[in-house]
């Protein structure tokens, strides 16, 4: 997949493009259905498939106080879009200047002028451009003038059927926040994954007999509800390793911790992970975070959590 950034000096694409536009946060099942339809339409018309997305969520610029946490960072999003088999992704740098660009300018300069759009498909409620003034009606009108076709699609459920209970990034975030990992992963079509660099903790895990990798996850990323999980951890060598995951504020030791800490105990692994970037996938919620009456009680439960994770993941 080609990745084109809007600040690159790129010639206008000679081959016409079939385009879809959106934040594509999470690249979830609904997004994949849209892309699958786009690919079929492009094949019928002999066009390249191009996903137009943003380097950051537009809300983080236009209404930062209510911007959502992200299901994927930009690198993850591009990897997932490449897995979908699109020909190219056009990444829009969304800043104050871009937020002031009119919808008509965006269509004429970027979609047609640079990407040579011949087909644009977006959600029926899609809005874009300054003050969200652009919509499907504008695309239809401009398409008649500039030579591209516009198709609107409905939001779909997990079965690909239009529904008010459609798959959306908002619903996935809500499921994660409510502790419904099963529903979140079903809508994502994959385990929820977060990435971070391993840093030094307070050393308690080693004292408790369970070494953990403490991940510094960016504050912009959506984490599941605090709790204990079984999952997989992809290390820098590309190997997925079974792990028991603790996400929380460690109430046995800290009464007023302000932020949650993500710790992953890699099962049957010995090695130095400090400074490495790891990817942690949440597979199964094991239990809620608890405050234990004693350190011994905590150690006993941690042993059970590791054994349960090993049984679930490795059989």
ABEGO torsion letter per residue (X at the ends): XBBBBAABBBBBBABBBBBBBEAGBGGBAAAAAAAAAAAAAAAAAGBBBBBBBBABBAAAAABAAABBBBABBAAAAAAAAAAAGBABBBBBBBBAAAAABBAAAAAAAAAAAAAGBABBBBBAABBBEBGGABBAAAAAAAAAAAGBBBBBBBBBBAAGBBBABBBBAAAAAAAAAAGBAAAAAAAAGBBBBBBBBBBBBAGAAAAAGBBBBBBBBBAABBBBBBEBBBBBBBBAAGBBBBBBBBBEAGAAABAABABBBBBBBBBGBBEBABGBBBBBBBABBABBBBBBABAAAAAAAAAAAAAAAAAAAAX
